[in-house]
Amino acid sequence: MSESLKQKTARGLFWAAVNSGGTQVLNLLIGIFLARLLSPADYGVVGMLAIFTAIAGCLQDSGFTQALINLRQPTQRDYNAVFWFNVTVSLLAYAMLFCCAPLIAAYFHQPVLVELSRFLFITFLLSALGIVPNAILVRQLRQREKAVISLTALVVSGLTGIVLALQGYSYWALAWQQVVYNAVTLLGRLLCTRWHPTGLGSFDPIRRMFGFSSKILLTAIVNALSANLLTVIFGRLYRVHDVGNYTQAAKWELMGSALVANTVAQVAQPVMAELNDDASGRQCNAFRKMLRFTAFLTFPALLGLAIVADELIVLAISAKWAAAIPLLQVLCLGGTALPFHTLYQQLAVSKGRSDIYMWCGLGLIVLQLMLVLLLSSYPIVVLVAVYALLNVLWLGVLHAAAGRLIALRWTDMLRDILPFAAIAVAVTGATYLATQWISLLWVKLLVRIVMAALLYVSAMRLLHVQIFRESMAFLRRR
């Protein structure tokens, strides 16, 4: 990897980490306020619609963001075609879902979903307008601008949701929060890139990119189904309060896994794509370094969240959410694999192998659906546990499919990941056992966080872990 690319990658990872870290902190603070003001039923009602907004978002993107990133020199003609195609698809999708709102409400036995869904689906209309500006920012590794946009949107939308919740608007506060977030994000992207479409143009670039992007689209839909599968099933089988508890648990787990996954995802594809023509093995070395960086952050973040889940939930959002605690702990264990899923998926996309990305996603959703249907009569925690275990085991499938693209051996992958997992297990296990005697919840929470952090950093120093030294050196330079 050339020195200039090293510097760009380091800066990109730094600002992507700032973006992801700031996002999770703000989500935490905003989520605490909203969870105290709203009920599990409010979260359950909005959570039932998550799968529809996720799929609609996939349709309006259609995989062309990744296609634009992979192009060597995209032109204004390419950007125009993608923009107008996304806008057209989004309008059609919104019209279809607007008409289907009564059917959605009937499926979940919640009449309030008719008006709520029609309002909430505005979010993907707003998102469609920002697809091309976002691709430009990602291509240029302008993570600082992306961080500013994301954090600003979170603050504005979070304050909107809190004010509305205080005024007694219940689940509408959550809906408005999502709409405002997308509107502010769109405005920020347009201001940063100064990009705008220049006429209708031709859809010829769409036909050229469609073979690649269609597989990305299908896989994105499958991933959206996978991520929201349990919510859809729980919404049909269990009470709305149970859906709310699961939604809350999944939200907190996502704060941990997304911190790493989003950091890596924003940098991995453009960096790996730039090294596609390099035959010296630097692409494999770069990917292995990303594996180590991912493991270095993922295991302490997710396992640490699991051991403080009890204290964190009760202190932050009150004991009315106690039923979400075991669900959160199980999801954290399964969530340790998700950042690695993202990394392998980005590798396949950067090599132009969207077919690998697609078939791996399809295989996972089919297995998840089969297992959930077989276990639908069991308690909710059993379904979540099986779902989490499958996510961990699926990492082996992704490695077998995508790792061969850069001749990455199994032993190399395990050598890069397992030491960090072992250290994190030892640190969090010792911390959990050593602090069990503490009765005051806020004291136990504080002691566990500080103790685990000190033990993990000490272990990194004593073992002379290279990725830790490089990260600290970069932070000191910044």
Steps between C-alpha positions, in 0.01 A plus 500: 500500500648836399572759766230735369240223510611409852444856610162522326393169655616605847318833475193325362498248785553777755207710381285193438569400862413853616179478298407154629606574858323836509193343343482230764553746787227731370270205432563387856416838653199562277382142547515535878276807495252347256487160672418668830226710341349229279376146562603161356173509303602827331830346390321183395260684268781683318721189505240307303561733205880473506512223240293699250711814527815288477388323181377824347838652575668213317277550197572871466876439531494195268869429560615790286691665785746210496501497120597870489775442757647216293512708178846632423383840373123549536361783288216747546304282257540202739393710798197638316381155397529361854326803650195492273473122518499509882242779509272310260526174694441679830184671378362171370589317822339770715181490295483122533560503877253786545232279348614198704481681835162345596637152427805565717276616785279193462797260511620640833146561635589866558264749325723794599759376253303630201572869558831437674645293217394746231682775686809298591554378144586859402849423632606300196381773264740734679776238498474451123594862436825457695632178343733663246644765739567224752682290237717802417593547866584130542707485179709794617536358855355824639414343830534826694212657306295182538559507875388863530186433295407188696555652844312819411206298368495292818495803728223678308283189458562387858390834643192488277407156631556596864289819472214309337521221760480760778188638331338155513523399134602141594614294197467801269808644671705204373356536149579872482850432629569273201354741244694799635823298509471413131409857404802652680732231361384576145555874549850443638605275211379748243679790669828308535521370143324786318385232258173528309350315203535658157194398301339161457780357287513134399453176693778326303741503801231322703495213251879480518503485879186293549665155488717593796255720691201263467682238706586765757134601506376145553754442775415831668134394506598164643714670767209729587274197533759326713549798732124550547380140471443451872307826532258394225445158656475635854251761380275218382555249783556708812355803675601848389686541833719198414579654162592823678737321739672320213522825300661674797749214552591493130546878504748487788692209345517690173672787681790264571525304176428798273779698666751266337306382195426852378859611559634216287225514236565866420865431413536134398347503151677810360836391646472140378376615157806725463726198556320269256772528236784441746655154462752524786269375775443842655123458465507188718724676753265800507199275555672312781583828672131594476413161650727568797369853543142368491576230757690748719185714533215251463559250779554741790212720381240221469610278789537807719145607413376151592644508853358845579162445331309454826628815669496705181139425407357550850694819570465655156142422398348362823389157617195501270742374231640213712363238260737636232813418705541127419416571136771766488762269653429224247502746210837636613657155476367451147583858410873437531489340153310777319791744445698213342199422277515861379872481432475183291202639311693817416790285377273311258344824373839668449607204281185538289365169634154614600385142426692375807346782703156402372512122547650521850222738600231277351636193673500673839141625475371159389663327798379770739145471374502120526634503857264772619197322355606172663541670838206742483323327790796552735556804727629811330849470651549158336430641154740786562773262623478276192497806276815633670684167483434470128653844443821383668519174305430677170834678522659171390284495187595858414868423541476191279321700229677839508836422659617309194480820293823617664640158593432551871553175689286376789800499730574864416142604573490315831843634596374853441171463690525243779769668718283810539196283577693306767632816667155663500337186648763483775471871578120519506470169687743612770326837526157342533607259776705756690213749521208270580507600867421867430136575582460859381420486130666828397817408690506153342451647153779755543744251653436242229556747217820643650639162608435332165651791307814509715548123482455495122741788438752344740478168317558675167809674641647195672454284189643773271202480264596680180154624400465657845836676472418630153158626611648682800778651289249629247281652772801677651586647158141620455 
